[in-house]
């Protein structure tokens, strides 16, 4: 470590720099504080097959069990949170059956791009000023971000398994920096859910077998984003007009009363992604889809899976005027779209 940097001051310097880079929450933990309970929870989740078709979880399970399995030299862990609080209640759009409900996190610029840029700037500064090696991670590496962020004191994992913050409610994007620097850890955050069960009670598909447990196979976020097949009628009916993700369990958390609107402009909702008309989305071809959703998280699922989701919402609209739209999609070039459109036509006729 360069002599100009006092090791005892490094933690506070990192915190100040992180806030200057635009992060809203900063916490510290260390690799040697991570006990076996995280790996045990992961093992149980996969043993129960609750990860569904997310094969990548199985493929990289061993590397996900502990940060040192991913990088043996890691000592300090810096957990960062970036607020993406919405301007309005995301549940309001669920009443507008002719419009699409897109998860809050996907209505602005792809958070991977935004968070990683800030992480790289902070990590580069740390390397230059303290001489330690660093690696940055945003959601795509085999790390258990939410438990590590809880260990670092940013928040706690609520009964819906997502991170909850006393300062920002449900609306924090997470990023991690692993470093060879040894940094004094913060106290882990304690659970403040109490007797509240709002998040469990509101789930449209009963995706929570018990508090603090998620069955991804029943989760609308999993079904609309990770799953690539035809979505069963049981879940399609419950999806309503949710075409990308689901915010229900996040939006009803009482801790959101302390939340604020995202100050990072690029994370705020684009007008064209804030409750767009289903009819307009249904006509998108591959080029139109890529153009409309460039630099957003939505683009990762591709046009066919996206239009599959739109078919479901059209079938749930109860609007007979959507029938010609679905009939056209029942002849789409993609089989998953054709099958989902036919299912939706049956549901629309019944309505």
C-alpha positions as CSV (number, residue, x, y, z in Angstrom):
1,X,0.0,0.0,0.0
2,X,1.4,3.4,-0.9
3,X,2.6,5.4,2.1
4,X,0.3,8.2,1.3
5,X,-2.7,6.1,2.3
6,X,-3.3,5.3,5.9
7,X,-4.9,1.9,6.2
8,X,-7.1,3.0,9.1
9,X,-8.5,5.8,6.9
10,X,-9.0,3.6,3.8
11,X,-12.6,2.6,4.7
12,X,-13.8,6.1,5.1
13,X,-12.0,7.3,2.0
14,X,-13.7,4.5,0.0
15,X,-17.1,5.4,1.4
16,X,-16.7,9.1,0.5
17,X,-15.5,8.2,-3.0
18,X,-18.4,5.8,-3.6
19,X,-20.9,8.5,-2.7
20,X,-19.1,10.9,-4.9
21,X,-19.4,8.4,-7.8
22,X,-23.2,8.5,-7.3
23,X,-23.8,5.4,-5.2
24,X,-26.5,5.8,-2.5
25,X,-25.5,3.0,-0.1
26,X,-22.1,1.7,0.9
27,X,-21.2,-1.2,3.2
28,X,-18.2,-3.4,3.9
29,X,-17.8,-7.1,4.8
30,X,-15.0,-9.5,4.4
31,X,-14.6,-13.0,2.8
32,X,-13.7,-14.6,6.1
33,X,-17.0,-13.6,7.6
34,X,-19.0,-15.6,5.1
35,X,-20.1,-18.8,6.9
36,X,-21.5,-22.0,5.5
37,X,-25.2,-21.0,5.8
38,X,-25.2,-19.2,2.4
39,X,-24.0,-22.3,0.6
40,X,-26.5,-24.4,2.5
41,X,-29.4,-22.1,1.4
42,X,-28.2,-22.3,-2.2
43,X,-28.0,-26.1,-2.0
44,X,-31.5,-26.4,-0.6
45,X,-32.9,-24.1,-3.3
46,X,-31.5,-26.2,-6.0
47,X,-32.2,-29.5,-4.4
48,X,-35.9,-28.5,-4.4
49,X,-35.6,-27.6,-8.1
50,X,-36.9,-24.1,-7.4
51,X,-34.4,-22.6,-9.9
52,X,-36.5,-24.0,-12.8
53,X,-34.8,-23.7,-16.1
54,X,-31.9,-21.5,-14.9
55,X,-29.3,-24.0,-15.7
56,X,-26.5,-21.5,-15.1
57,X,-27.2,-21.6,-11.4
58,X,-26.4,-25.3,-11.4
59,X,-23.4,-25.0,-13.7
60,X,-21.7,-22.4,-11.5
61,X,-23.0,-23.5,-8.1
62,X,-19.6,-24.4,-6.7
63,X,-18.2,-20.9,-7.6
64,X,-21.3,-19.3,-6.1
65,X,-21.0,-20.9,-2.7
66,X,-18.3,-18.5,-1.4
67,X,-16.6,-15.4,-2.8
68,X,-13.2,-17.1,-2.5
69,X,-14.4,-19.9,-4.7
70,X,-14.6,-17.2,-7.4
71,X,-11.5,-15.4,-6.4
72,X,-9.2,-17.0,-3.8
73,X,-7.2,-13.8,-3.1
74,X,-10.3,-11.7,-2.2
75,X,-10.3,-10.3,1.3
76,X,-12.4,-7.2,1.5
77,X,-15.9,-6.9,0.0
78,X,-17.4,-3.5,-0.8
79,X,-21.2,-3.6,-1.3
80,X,-22.7,-0.7,-3.2
81,X,-26.3,0.2,-3.7
82,X,-27.8,2.6,-6.4
83,X,-31.3,3.9,-5.8
84,X,-33.8,3.3,-8.6
85,X,-37.0,4.4,-6.8
86,X,-39.9,5.1,-9.2
87,X,-41.7,8.4,-9.5
88,X,-45.2,6.7,-9.1
89,X,-46.7,3.5,-7.7
90,X,-45.8,0.7,-10.2
91,X,-49.0,-1.1,-9.3
92,X,-51.2,1.6,-10.9
93,X,-50.6,0.4,-14.4
94,X,-52.0,-3.0,-13.6
95,X,-55.4,-1.5,-13.8
96,X,-54.8,-0.3,-17.3
97,X,-55.5,-3.5,-19.2
98,X,-54.7,-2.0,-22.6
99,X,-51.2,-1.0,-21.5
100,X,-48.1,-3.0,-20.6
101,X,-46.6,-3.3,-17.1
102,X,-42.8,-3.3,-17.4
103,X,-40.8,-3.7,-14.2
104,X,-39.5,-0.5,-12.8
105,X,-35.9,-1.6,-13.1
106,X,-36.2,-2.1,-16.8
107,X,-37.8,1.2,-17.8
108,X,-34.5,3.1,-17.9
109,X,-31.0,2.4,-19.1
110,X,-29.8,-1.1,-18.4
111,X,-28.6,-1.0,-14.8
112,X,-25.7,-3.4,-15.6
113,X,-24.2,-0.6,-17.8
114,X,-24.9,2.1,-15.3
115,X,-23.7,0.3,-12.1
116,X,-20.7,-1.3,-13.8
117,X,-19.4,2.1,-15.0
118,X,-19.6,3.5,-11.5
119,X,-18.0,0.4,-10.0
120,X,-15.1,0.5,-12.5
121,X,-14.5,4.2,-11.6
122,X,-14.4,3.4,-7.9
123,X,-12.3,0.3,-8.3
124,X,-9.8,2.1,-10.5
125,X,-9.5,4.8,-7.9
126,X,-9.0,2.2,-5.1
127,X,-6.3,0.4,-7.1
128,X,-4.4,3.6,-7.9
129,X,-4.5,5.0,-4.4
130,X,-4.1,1.9,-2.3
131,X,-2.3,-0.5,-4.7
132,X,-4.7,-3.4,-4.1
133,X,-6.1,-5.7,-6.7
134,X,-9.8,-5.3,-7.4
135,X,-12.6,-7.0,-9.3
136,X,-16.1,-5.6,-10.0
137,X,-19.4,-7.5,-10.2
138,X,-22.9,-6.6,-11.3
139,X,-25.4,-9.5,-11.1
140,X,-23.9,-11.6,-13.9
141,X,-21.1,-13.3,-12.0
142,X,-21.6,-16.3,-9.6
143,X,-21.9,-14.2,-6.5
144,X,-24.7,-14.1,-4.0
145,X,-25.2,-10.3,-4.0
146,X,-28.1,-10.0,-1.7
147,X,-26.8,-12.0,1.2
148,X,-23.4,-10.3,0.9
149,X,-25.0,-6.8,0.8
150,X,-26.9,-7.8,4.0
151,X,-23.7,-8.9,5.6
152,X,-22.2,-5.5,4.7
153,X,-25.1,-3.7,6.4
154,X,-26.8,-2.2,3.3
155,X,-30.1,-3.9,4.1
156,X,-31.7,-7.2,4.9
157,X,-33.3,-9.9,2.8
158,X,-37.0,-9.6,3.4
159,X,-39.6,-12.3,3.4
160,X,-39.7,-12.0,-0.4
161,X,-35.9,-12.8,-0.5
162,X,-35.1,-9.4,-2.0
163,X,-33.0,-6.8,-0.2
164,X,-34.8,-4.1,1.8
165,X,-33.2,-0.9,2.9
166,X,-34.3,1.3,5.8
167,X,-33.4,4.3,3.7
168,X,-34.4,3.2,0.2
169,X,-37.0,0.5,0.7
170,X,-37.1,-2.0,-2.1
171,X,-35.4,0.0,-4.7
172,X,-31.6,-0.6,-4.7
173,X,-29.5,-2.0,-7.5
174,X,-26.5,-3.9,-6.1
175,X,-22.9,-4.0,-7.1
176,X,-19.9,-5.6,-5.5
177,X,-16.2,-4.9,-5.5
178,X,-13.9,-7.7,-4.3
179,X,-10.4,-6.6,-3.3
180,X,-7.2,-7.9,-1.8
181,X,-7.4,-5.1,0.7
182,X,-8.4,-6.0,4.2
183,X,-11.1,-3.6,5.3
184,X,-12.9,-3.5,8.7
185,X,-16.4,-4.9,8.1
186,X,-19.6,-3.1,9.0
187,X,-22.2,-4.7,11.2
188,X,-24.7,-6.8,9.3
189,X,-28.2,-5.4,9.0
190,X,-30.8,-7.0,11.2
191,X,-34.2,-8.1,9.9
192,X,-37.0,-5.5,10.3
193,X,-39.9,-7.3,8.6
194,X,-41.6,-8.1,11.8
195,X,-45.0,-9.6,11.4
196,X,-45.7,-8.0,8.0
197,X,-46.6,-10.3,5.2
198,X,-47.6,-7.8,2.5
199,X,-45.1,-9.2,0.0
200,X,-46.2,-12.8,0.5
201,X,-49.9,-12.0,0.4
202,X,-49.9,-10.0,-2.8
203,X,-48.0,-12.4,-5.1
204,X,-50.3,-13.3,-8.0
205,X,-48.9,-16.8,-8.5
206,X,-48.1,-17.8,-4.9
207,X,-44.4,-18.0,-5.6
208,X,-43.4,-18.0,-1.9
209,X,-43.8,-21.4,-0.2
210,X,-42.9,-19.8,3.1
211,X,-41.4,-16.6,4.4
212,X,-37.9,-16.1,3.1
213,X,-38.3,-18.8,0.4
214,X,-39.0,-18.3,-3.3
215,X,-40.0,-20.9,-5.9
216,X,-38.7,-19.2,-9.0
217,X,-40.8,-21.5,-11.2
218,X,-43.9,-19.7,-10.1
219,X,-42.5,-16.2,-10.1
220,X,-43.7,-13.8,-12.9
221,X,-40.2,-12.3,-13.2
222,X,-38.8,-15.7,-13.9
223,X,-41.6,-16.7,-16.3
224,X,-41.4,-13.5,-18.3
225,X,-37.6,-13.2,-18.4
226,X,-35.8,-16.5,-17.8
227,X,-38.3,-19.1,-19.0
228,X,-38.4,-19.5,-22.8
229,X,-41.3,-21.9,-23.3
230,X,-45.0,-21.6,-23.5
231,X,-46.3,-20.3,-20.2
232,X,-49.0,-22.5,-18.6
233,X,-52.6,-21.2,-18.4
234,X,-52.5,-21.1,-14.6
235,X,-49.7,-18.5,-14.7
236,X,-50.7,-16.7,-17.8
237,X,-54.1,-15.8,-16.3
238,X,-52.4,-14.5,-13.2
239,X,-49.9,-12.4,-15.1
240,X,-52.4,-9.8,-16.1
241,X,-50.6,-7.2,-18.2
242,X,-47.2,-7.8,-16.7
243,X,-45.0,-8.4,-19.8
244,X,-41.5,-8.0,-18.2
245,X,-40.9,-8.7,-14.6
246,X,-43.2,-8.0,-11.6
247,X,-42.9,-5.4,-8.9
248,X,-45.8,-6.4,-6.7
249,X,-43.9,-7.8,-3.8
250,X,-41.4,-4.9,-3.9
251,X,-44.1,-2.2,-4.2
252,X,-46.1,-3.1,-1.2
253,X,-43.2,-3.1,1.3
254,X,-43.9,-0.6,4.1
255,X,-40.3,0.5,4.1
256,X,-40.9,2.2,0.8
257,X,-42.3,5.1,2.8
258,X,-38.7,6.2,3.2
259,X,-37.8,5.7,-0.5
260,X,-37.0,8.5,-2.9
261,X,-37.0,8.9,-6.6
262,X,-33.8,7.8,-8.4
263,X,-31.4,10.7,-8.7
264,X,-29.5,8.9,-11.5
265,X,-31.2,10.4,-14.6
266,X,-30.5,7.4,-16.8
267,X,-32.4,5.1,-14.4
268,X,-35.6,7.1,-14.6
269,X,-38.4,5.7,-16.7
270,X,-38.3,6.5,-20.4
271,X,-41.6,7.8,-21.7
272,X,-41.9,5.0,-24.3
273,X,-41.3,2.3,-21.6
274,X,-43.7,3.7,-19.0
275,X,-47.0,1.8,-19.6
276,X,-46.8,1.5,-23.4
277,X,-49.8,0.4,-25.4
278,X,-50.0,-3.3,-25.9
279,X,-51.2,-2.8,-29.4
280,X,-48.1,-0.9,-30.3
281,X,-45.8,-3.6,-28.9
282,X,-47.6,-6.4,-30.6
283,X,-46.4,-5.3,-34.1
284,X,-42.7,-5.2,-33.3
285,X,-40.5,-7.4,-35.5
286,X,-37.0,-8.3,-34.5
287,X,-35.5,-5.0,-35.8
288,X,-38.2,-2.9,-34.3
289,X,-37.8,-4.7,-30.9
290,X,-34.0,-4.2,-30.9
291,X,-34.4,-0.6,-31.8
292,X,-37.0,0.2,-29.2
293,X,-35.2,-1.6,-26.4
294,X,-31.6,-0.9,-27.1
295,X,-29.5,-0.2,-24.0
296,X,-32.4,-1.5,-21.8
297,X,-32.5,-4.7,-19.7
298,X,-35.6,-5.8,-21.8
299,X,-33.4,-6.5,-24.9
300,X,-31.8,-9.6,-23.3
301,X,-35.0,-11.7,-23.7
302,X,-35.2,-11.2,-27.4
303,X,-38.2,-10.4,-29.6
304,X,-39.9,-13.8,-29.6
305,X,-40.1,-14.2,-25.8
306,X,-41.1,-10.6,-25.5
307,X,-44.0,-10.9,-27.9
308,X,-45.0,-14.2,-26.2
309,X,-45.5,-12.1,-23.1
310,X,-47.5,-9.5,-25.0
311,X,-49.8,-12.2,-26.3
312,X,-50.6,-13.2,-22.7
313,X,-51.4,-9.6,-21.8
314,X,-53.6,-9.2,-24.8
315,X,-55.5,-12.3,-23.9
316,X,-56.0,-10.9,-20.4
317,X,-57.2,-7.5,-21.6
318,X,-60.9,-8.5,-22.0
319,X,-61.0,-6.3,-25.1
320,X,-62.5,-8.0,-28.1
321,X,-60.8,-5.4,-30.3
322,X,-57.5,-7.2,-29.6
323,X,-58.7,-10.4,-31.3
324,X,-57.4,-9.5,-34.8
325,X,-54.0,-8.7,-33.2
326,X,-53.8,-12.1,-31.6
327,X,-55.1,-13.8,-34.8
328,X,-52.2,-12.3,-36.7
329,X,-49.7,-13.4,-34.0
330,X,-51.1,-16.9,-34.1
331,X,-49.4,-17.1,-37.5
332,X,-46.1,-15.6,-36.3
333,X,-42.8,-17.2,-37.5
334,X,-42.0,-18.1,-33.9
335,X,-43.6,-21.2,-32.5
336,X,-43.7,-20.0,-29.0
337,X,-45.6,-16.8,-30.1
338,X,-48.0,-18.9,-32.2
339,X,-48.9,-21.2,-29.3
340,X,-49.2,-18.4,-26.7
341,X,-51.4,-16.4,-29.1
342,X,-53.7,-19.3,-29.6
343,X,-54.0,-19.8,-25.8
344,X,-54.6,-16.1,-25.4
345,X,-57.4,-16.2,-28.0
346,X,-59.2,-18.8,-26.1
347,X,-58.9,-16.8,-22.9
348,X,-60.1,-13.6,-24.6
349,X,-63.1,-15.4,-26.1
350,X,-64.1,-16.7,-22.7
351,X,-63.8,-13.2,-21.2
